[in-house]
Amino acid sequence: MSRVALSLFVLLLRAGVNFVPESEYRQRVDAIVPLEHKNENRDLHGWRYESIPFHAGEGLHYYYYLPGQHTELPVLLMLHGMNLDGRTFLNFRALSDRFRLIIYEFPERSNRFGGSIADFAAIVNDFTSALGIQEVNLCGVSFGGQVVNVLMSIDVHPQILSSVLIATPITESKGEELKQRKKFSDWILSLQDYELYWVMEKIFGAYLGELSQPTRDTIKPYFRVKHPDFYRQLSRATRNFNSARAAARTKAIPTLYLHGSTDDLFPSMQDDSLRKLVPQAEIVSVKDASHIMALTHTQTILRHMRDFYERAL
């Protein structure tokens, strides 16, 4: 979607939200399946979906793991993006010969959300403490990759050994672009639950509508409108977030950036600029891959990850 088309679409959303059938969409919000039940009667292809209490404070962490893996294997912890969930990584089980695979499911509602991406990083840090993880390799898709960058820029436990960022926007937002992003975030924060649900439904629908039918059929089962509180937290967290500055503050940890050559949803900065920003990173452009490359180009991604781990670990 071009910038002009995107601006027009936002204008239509702003107008359309005034005509949302309130009763119908309040019912849809009430019908959102909570995390503890979201995978009931769903084939997870050998993965298990479990919960564990927070290490510090109240609440539950939800995550996926492969039963029977040796606990002495190094841990690969995977973080999903905004539009999808932990199931994004179910097809990454081919890495189970090298890693103890764990997929984290970000909470949709939490009193730990205070308006910063650092809140997401702190929640992940608590999760690793709850599982007793001492060393970890991180992998994040899109927003999950931004959380990985924050984790790599602060003092955390456990020790981070490597990171892989997939379709993660690294941009220097400023000027009019930053102004428009703040304006959109403020609008999102002003909406009631039923209105925000409608907005996210329309955004997902518009994005899916631009895809080819085979690609749409592949990824549609993974799309799920989350509780509106989740999108509010993301709006607060990203309103003033500068992903380029966050990337520049990361520690000298072996890092692989994978971005799609046709990702026009969240294009990252040019490779040369990114190399100057994060000199320790290996940067790979995946041919004909878009922002949903984790689902559409899984085997290519896994091949690049294996090659990276052979060199880095």
N, C-alpha and C positions, 0 to 999 in steps of 0.2 A: 504494500500500500504506500503510495507516494505521500510526501508531506502535505501536499494540497488536498489529496483525498482524505488523509487522516484528519486534517483540520475541519473539513466538511463533515466527516463522520462524527467528530466531537460536537460540532454544532447541532447535528441531528439528535445526538444523545441528550444534549442539554434541553432541547425542545421536547423530545419524546418523553422525558422523565415526568413531565407534567401530566401525562395521560396514562400512566401505568395503572392497570386495574388493581387497586390496592388490596382488595379482599383476596383475589387469586394469588398475588405475590406474597402476601403475608402468610398464606397457607404453604407456599413453597419454602419460605424461610423456616417455618415451623417443622417442615418435613425433612430438613437437612439431616442426613444420617450422621451422628456423632462419630468421632474417630474410633471409639471402642467397638462399634458395630459395622464400620464401613466395608470390611472384607468378609463379612459373614456370607456363606454360600458362594464364595468366589474362588475360582481355581487360581492359586498363586504359584503353580508350577513347581512345587516342592519347597517353596519358601514358607516360613511361619511368621505370623504377625502376633507380636507380644507386647506387653506393657511392663514397665518397671517404675517404682516410685522415684520421684525426684530425690537426688542425693541431699539437697538442702532445701527444705520447705515442702509445701504440699503440692500435690498434682502428680500426674502420670506421664511418663514418656512412652510413645508408641514407636515401634521399630520392626523391621523385617530381618530375619536371619535364616541361614541355611543350617538345618539340624545335622549333627554328625561331624561338623568340621572340627579339626584339631585346634584346641585353644592356644597352642604355641605358635600357630601361624600369625604373621603380622596382620594387623587389622586394616581393612580398607573401609572407611566410613563415607557413605554417599549421601549428598544433600540435594533435594529436588528443587525445582523452580516454582514460580508463582502459579502458573496455570495448571500444572500437573501435580502429581503426588509421588510418593515413594515407589509406586509401581513402574515409574520411568526406568528403574534399574533392574527390573526382574530378569531381563535378558543379558545382564552382565555376569551371570553366574559362571560363565566360562573362565572367569578369573579366580574361581574357587580353588584351583590347584595351587595358587600362589598366595592367596589372601583369605583370611577369615572375613567374610563379607557381611556388612551390616548397613542397612538402609534406614535412615532416620526420617520419621514423619513429623514435620513441623506442626506444633499445636496451632489450632485455628482460633482458640480463645485462651488467654492466659493473663493473670494479673501481673506477670513478669514483663509484659509489653509496656514500655515506657516511652516509645517514640523514636527508637534508634535501631539501626541494624546491629549495633553492639548488643542489643537485647537478644536477638536471635543467636548471636555468637555465644552469649552467656548461657543460654538454654542448652546449646549443643555441648558446651563445656561441662555443664552439670550432668548431662547424659553420659558423657565418657567417664565422669567420676562415679556415677551410679553403677556402671558396668565394670568399674575397676580397670579401665584401659590405661596403660602406662605409655604406650607409643602408638601413633596412628598415622595412616596415610589418608589424605582427604581427597574427595572428588565431588565437585559441585557443578550443577547445571544451571545456567542463567542466574537467577537471584541466589540460588544455592552457592554458586561460584563466588558471588560478592560476599556472602557470609564467610566462605573459606578465606578470602582475602583479608577480611577483618580478623579472623582467627590467627592468620599468619603475621599480623602486625602488632599483636598484643602478647603479653605474657600469659600463657595458658598451660594448663595441665590437661592432657598429657603432652609429651613431646611430639611435634609434627615432623614427620620424616620426609614427606613429599606431598605435592598437590597437583591435581589435574582439574582444569577449569574448562568446561564445555559450553560453548555458546554464551559466554559470560560477557555482558557489555562492559567495556572499559572505555569511558569517555570523559572528556573534560567539559562538563556542562557549565555554560556561562552565558551572559547576555540575554538575548531574547529567548533562547532555548530554555534556560534555567527559569526565566520569568514565567513561561508558559507551563512548565512542569509544576511549578509551585501553584500556579493558578488552578491547574487541573486537580492537583492533590487537595487543595482547599475545597474545591467543589465536591470531590469524592467524600471528604470528611463531613460535608454538610448534609449528605443524603441520609434518609431513614433506611432501616434494614431492607424493607421491601423494594425501595427504589434502587438501592445499591445492588441487590440481587439481580434486578432487571437489567441494569447497566452492564454487569459482568456477563450475563447471559447473552446480551447483544454483541458485546465485544468478542466473546468466544465464537458466536455464530458468524460474525463478519470474517474473522480470521479463518475459520474452517471453510467458509464459502469461497475463499481465494485459492484453496488447494485443489489439486487434481483429485478425482474420485478415489483412485487407489490409495493415495496418501491420506485422504480424509477418512477412509475406512480403517486405515491402520491406527490412526491416533485418536479418533473420536471416543473410543471406549476409555481412554485415559483422562479425558477432560471431565472435570467435576467442579461445579460452582461450590466454593467453600462458604463457610459462615462469613457474613459481611464484616465481622470484627477482624478477620484475617486481612482483608483488603484495606481496612482502615489503618491497621498497624503498618502494612507495607507502604501506604501513602505517607504516613508520618515518618517512617524510617528512611524513605528515599527522597523525601521532599528537598532536603538540603544535602543529600549524600553525593559526594564527588568520588566516583569509582576510580578515576585516574589517580587521585591523591592517595586513596586507600591502597591501590596496587603498588604505588611508589614506596609506601611505608612497610611493605612486607619484608620479612627477614629473608636471608639468603638460603632459602629452602628450594631444593630441586622442584621445578614447576613446569608443567606442560599446558599451554593454551591451545585449545582446538576450537576454531571458528569456521562457520560455513561460508563458502564463497558466494552464496546467494542469500545470505541472511540480511534481508532489508527491514526486518522488524526492529532489531536492536543491533545495528552495525557497530563494530568496535573501531577503535582508532587504527590507523595504518600500522602494518607490522614494524616498520622502522621506528616509529614513535614508541610503540609498545616495547621494543627491545631496549630502547634508551631508558624507558621508565622502569622496566623489570629486567635487568641484564642477565639474571640467572635463568630466565624462562626460555624454554623451547617453544616456538610458535609454528603451528601447522594450520594451513587452510585446507579444509576438506572440500574437494570439488563437488559442485552441484548440491551442496548441503545447505539447508536453511536453519532457522532457529530451533526447529524440532529435530535436529540431527541425531539426538540421543536415541530417538525411536526409529528414524528412517535410515540411519547409517551406522547402526550398532556395530556391525562386524568391522567396518573400517576404523571406528573409534577404538574398539578393543585391540586391533592390531597396532595402532599407534601407541596405545597405553602400554602394551606388552613391550614394545621396543623401547619406550621411555624408561620403564622399570628396569629393564636389562642394563641400561646405561647409568641410571641414577641411584639404584639401591644395591 
